[in-house]
Amino acid sequence: MEETKKTTAKTTKTTKSTTAKSTTAKKTTSASKATAEKKTTAAKTTKSTTAKKPAAKTTAAKTSAAKVEKEEVKAEVKQPVAKKESKKAVIRKDLKDPSATLKNARISARKVKIVIDNIRGKNVDEAIAILKFTPKAASPLVEKLLKSAIANAENNNMMNRKDLYIAEIYANQGTTMKRIRAATQGRANRIRKRTSHITIVLKERA
């Protein structure tokens, strides 16, 4: 009986030792699996970060390329403006002689011709002085028209006022307005209200 008890005790000890060994082995395997999983997750994160870095670089390259394109477009837009200005300068040189015209002035051409004959061929400033001191009805009209022609020469043709003179000046007959004046015995006499077209052309002295 004692021998059987000893054998049973030995068998229980061996079973306990084997179970303890199996549990420790299981624990080690589970720990090794956990460490392996951690390593794999760390490797994945590093790969993802390395993959994201080139994307950031590509976005920066795209933004820089867009900025360069915008600057090129601005430069292209600025160049045509300069070309247009040069074209305007060429067109202004090719303009005709500056002139000014007053149509249907309420004065007859015969009365205007008396005034304009005094200033034909004169310098601009001298002509204005003559018109100011000429006591005729056409003087204010011709003076105002002459100032308009001077402004056209300075602003449109870029001419110097000191070199300008009156190259051409003439007055043509305009439309005639017909009115009636009562006369004796029920008659009606005709009244003709005449108008004129006045033109001034300026040029620069050589």
Secondary structure as UniProt FT lines:
FT   HELIX           2..93
FT   STRAND          99..105
FT   HELIX           109..116
FT   TURN            117..121
FT   HELIX           124..132
FT   TURN            137..138
FT   HELIX           139..155
FT   HELIX           161..163
FT   STRAND          164..182
FT   HELIX           184..186
FT   STRAND          188..204
//
